Amino acid sequence: MRRTARELGIDLSAVKGTGPKGRISKEDLLAFLKGPATPAAASAAAAPAAGMGIPEIPAQDFSRFGPVQTKALPRIKKVSGPFLHRSWLNVPHVTHNDEADITELDRYRKELDTAAKNDGYRVTLLAFLVKACVSVLKQFPEFNSSLSPEKDSLILKQYYNIGIAVDTPDGLVVPVVKDADRKGIVELSKEFGDISKKARDGKLAPGDMQGGTFTISSLGGIGGTGFTPIVNAPEVAILGVVRSKMAPVWNGTEFTPRNMLPISLSYDHRVIDGALAARFARQLCHLLEDDRRLLL
């Protein structure tokens, strides 16, 4: 060890031996050369590999308390679970809530839907939501962006690919409608029917779920009054909608029944602040409140 210490330029008196009777080993010399571990490095080494240092929930034997059954997670949830967890841990989420008066819009939608049934497709509110979102994304380009890997700049996307969260028997999938800004209500409605069927049949290809710039998660067919959708990182915002409801609205003279649609806009607070989110949501509601504005 003395010869090795001389070759490495190490003063043996400064090395603490960990061998029998305090003898210095080659490992002790190498450890001395590396120097003491920094607190950050030590804590990183001690932290769990998954969860970014967050301690795992302790395992329990639930059968101690009563009968149990173990059911394997569907493949979709096995894939999406870690992705959602990573997004929730990395993105500082904030959700802004608003509501739109879609009384006139829904009346027009029903007219289109009645005609569409004869051609074998349906016109849902989702097509109008996509058109409205694209219009507002053009006015507020920060919502159609992603943070650079260095987190010091924004990548502003000049295309509009809208992810649509689809409920399937095995879990949630998010196929992407490409170039949504170039498609009308009828074309979007037909495409939604096609991708929904592919999703339910488990026939979506990886390319069908890539390249999104903004996502819409609609629970309108189920219900609810609002929720906090998780941002689909590396996107920076996601729109959640629930079922619309008839509500009394004051028109300046009296209360009248109006069809009100609650919306929930979740966003990455590193990119978008509360005031910008409120303006985005209000403009979205403004467009939905008069279908003619979607044509501008």
N, C-alpha and C positions, 0 to 999 in steps of 0.2 A: 504493500500500500504506500510505503514511503516513496518508492520510485515513481509510482503513478501520480502521487501528490506533487512530486517535484516537476514531472512533465506537464501537469495541469496548472502549476503555479499556485498550489493551495497550501496554506499554512495549517498543518494538522492540528495545532493547538486551538484553532477556531472551529474545528469540526466536532460535532457531538456524535460519538459512536453508538450504534444501536445493536451491535453484535454482542456475543457473550462477554461478560465482564467489561462492557463498554468499548469493546474493540471496534475499530473503524473498518467498514466494508467498502467495496467499490460503489455500492448503491448509496452509501452515505456521502461519498465524494461527489457523485453525480447530483444528488439532491442539494448539496451545498452550492454547486455551480448554478443550479436553477434558481436559487434564492427562495425566500419564504413566499408562500402563496398569499396573494392579495385577498382582502376580505371579499371583494366582488367575485374573484375566481373561486374562492372557497365556497361561497354561498351558491354560485352557479353549479359547482360540482355536486353540492348537497341537494340541490333542487330536483324535483322529479322531472323526467324527460318530457312528460306531457303535462300541460296545464300551466306552463310559464311560471312555475314556482308555487302554484296554488296547491295546497295539500289535497290529496284525494279523500273522498268520503270513505270512512272506514267500512270494510266489508262486514256484513252481518249474516248470520244464519237465520233467515226468516222462518224456516221450518220449525224453529223452537216455539213459535207463537201460534202456528196453525198450518193447515195444508197449503202447499204452494205448487205451482206449475211453471216450468221453465219453457219459454217460447223464444225461438231464435228471431232476431231482428231481420226484417226483409233486407235484401241487398241494397235497395235504394237508401234506406235509413242508415245502413252501415257506411255508405259512401258520404251521404249528406251530413250525418251527425258531426264528424270531425271538422268538416268545412264550416258548418254553422257555429260550432264551438270556437274555432279559430277567429271567425269574423266577430263574434261577440266579445272576445277577449281583446282583440286588436283595435276595434273601432269604438270610439266614444259615442254611443248612441244617444240621440235625443229624438223624441216624437212630438210632432206638432199636429193638433187636431183642428178640423174645420168642417163645415157642411155646405153642400150646394143644393140649391133649389132646382131640381131636375123635372119639374112638373111638365113644362113644355117639351123638353128634350125627350122624356119618356113617352109622351104622346106621339111624337114623330117616330120614335124607335118602334113603337107598336105597329104603326102603319107600315113601315118597312118590313117588319117581321112577318106580318100577315101575308104580304106579297112574296116574301122569301120562302115561306113554307111550301108553296107550290113548286119551287125550284129545288127543294131538298136541302135547304140550309136554314139557319136561324140568325137573326140579328139581335145581339145582346148589347147590354150597356157597355161591355168591354171594348167594343170597336170604337165607340165614342170616347171612352177614356183614353185609349191609345192615341187617337187623333188630337185630343186636347193636351195630353202629356207632351207629345212631340212639339206642338206649338209653343208650349210654355218652356220646354227645354231649349228651344231656339232663343227665347228671350232671356233665359237664365242659364248660360252655358256651363256654369260651375256644376250644375246638377248632372251634366252629361260628360263628366270628367273622371279621372282617376289620379290619385297621388303618385308621383314618381317614386321609384324604389328608394331614393335618397330622402324622400319626404320634404323636399325643399322647393317643389314646383308642381304645377298641375298639368296633366296631359288632357287637353281639350279635344274631344272627339268630334269630327265633322260628319259623322254618320249616326243614325238613330235606329239602333237595334233594341227592341223592347222585349224583355223577358216576361213571360206569363206563367205565374205559378199555377200548376194544374194538380188537382187532387186525384190520386189513383188508389186502387185497393192496397197497393204496397207502400204508399207514402207520397210525399210531395216531390214533383219534378218541375223544372223551370225551362221549358223550350223557349227559344228566342225567335221572334218575328223580325227578320232581317229587312232593312230599308223600309221601316214602317212609314217614314215620311213620304214615300212615293206611292202609297196605297190608299185607296178610298175605303169607305165604310163597307161596301159590298165585298170587295176583295179581301179585306181584313176578316170579315165575318166568315167567309168560306175557308180562309186559312186557319182560323181558330177551330173550326169543326174538324179539319184534317189533323191538326196537331194534337187536339184533345183525344181523338180516336187512336192515334199512334201512341200517345202517352198511356192510355188505358190498356192498350194491347201489348205494352212493353216493347215497342218497335222503334223508339227514338234512338237515333245514332248520336255518338258524342258530339258531332258537328252541329246537331240540332240544338244543343244546349250551351254553345260557346259564342263568344263575341258580343254579349249583351252590354248595353250602356246604361240601362235604367230598367227597373223591374216593377211590375204591378202584381199584387197579391190580392185576389178578390174572394171574399167569403160571402158574397151577396146571395148565393144560392143556399146558404146554410142559416145565417143570421148573425146576431151580435150587435153591439153598439159601438165598438171600436177595439183596436188592439195595437200592439207594438210590433210591426214586422221587423225582422233582422235584416240589416243592410247586406246586400248580396255582393260583398267585397270581391274584387277591387272596385266595384261601383261605389258611389258615395251617397246614394239615396234610393229609397224604395217607397212606393205608394201602396197603402192598404185601404181597401174599401169593404164595407159591410152592406147589409140589406138596407135599402131606402125605406122610409116610413112616412106615413101621412102625419103632419103636425100642424097645429094652428100657428099661423105667422101673421104678425101685425103689419098691415099695409099702409098705416098712417091714419086709417079711419076705423078699421075693424079687423078682427081676426078672420083669416080665410084658410081653408085646408090646402096645404102645399106638400108636394112629394119631396122630402128632404133626404139627401144622401150624405152620410157621415164619411169623412176621409181621414186617414192617419198617415202622415208623412214622416218616416224615420230618415235621419240623415247623419252623416259623419261630421261631428262638430269641429274636426280639424280643418275641414274645407268650407263648411256652411255654418253661418251663425243663425241665431233665432230670428232676427229681423228678415234675413234673406229667405229663410224657410217660410215665414209667415206671408211674405209677398208672393212666393211661388204658389203656395196653397191657395191664396186668395185669387190670384189670376187664373188658376186652374178652375176654381169654383165659378169665377166670372164667365169663363168660356162655356162651361157646362150648363149655365143658367139660360143660355140662348143658343140654340143649335146653329143659328145663322153665323155666329162668330167663328165657328169651326171652319167655315168656308173662306175666311179672310186669310 
